């Protein structure tokens, strides 16, 4: 195999700009087929993005002889099903986050990947973006000394009635489809970055509750991690807040690294009392660096940028933080 010919299962909003166009912009990669249960929308997507074929049946896309890799971009409730189906056809999978509806399903996906010797990558794409790779470099270079502790605070305004009436938003707070609420939808990016930056976890605990009663899922989550290197972490996620907050801070013996995960394109680094702000250009297709790394991995030209085991560990952390 010298080129990855992709098929997308679930060509919804996330694939319009964040990921879909990037499959044709990466070397040795092409998007050749898409699938969506709504045939009209599948055909429309294929027409607008110049994709040769479209399907309304996932099995037909998976069994398309010209598709040699599958991107699963459906809601989490079907990630396991479609990933296992692709593995049964011998095709590697790039699966959206959160990896699955729960930790058990994520483990099933990892086990199937190992048993069938088919590759699996999880789309925690921020770890391949230049801004977060710079944070990783600063930590590895001990620019702020030995890491002591980290914290995350994320707050969002409560969903409005109009937003709850929008199917593209409402499914994200339906535990049956999304595995949990907005915490399950948003926190994988943050928790994966912590794992990427700080390494394996020794202890984790948390609690969650529904304060706003706007939907069935929890809207308030808090928790703590002790990493194996004895770095301590604390985090809070509130989706019923009066203001928007997006803060991540990593503190070491000589200073601090501060950044947002979802809003700004900067990193603020304070070393021995001197502060510098680094600015990064926004990416048109935010998943393109991860897709490029995934293509190289599928072609045996590079390492796995985010393995199934790493993705499953993020699912375990989510469940521990949620008190499940």
Secondary structure, 3 states (H helix, E strand, C coil): CCCEEEEEECCCHHHHCCCHHHHHCCCCEEEEEEECCCHHHHHHHHHHCCCCEEECCHHHHHCCCCCCEEEECCCHHHHHHHHHHHHHCCCEEEECCCCCCCHHHHHHHHHHHHHHCCCEEECCHHHHCHHHHHHHHHHHCCCCCCEEEEEEEEEEECCCHHHHCCHHHHHHHCHHHHCCCHHHHHHHHHHHHHHHHHCCEEEEEEEEECCCCCCCCCCEEEEEEEECCCCEEEEEEEEEECCCEEEEEEEECCEEEEECCCCCCEEEEEECCEEEEEECCCCCCCCHHHHHHHHHHHCCCCCCCCEHHHHHHHHHHHHHHCCC
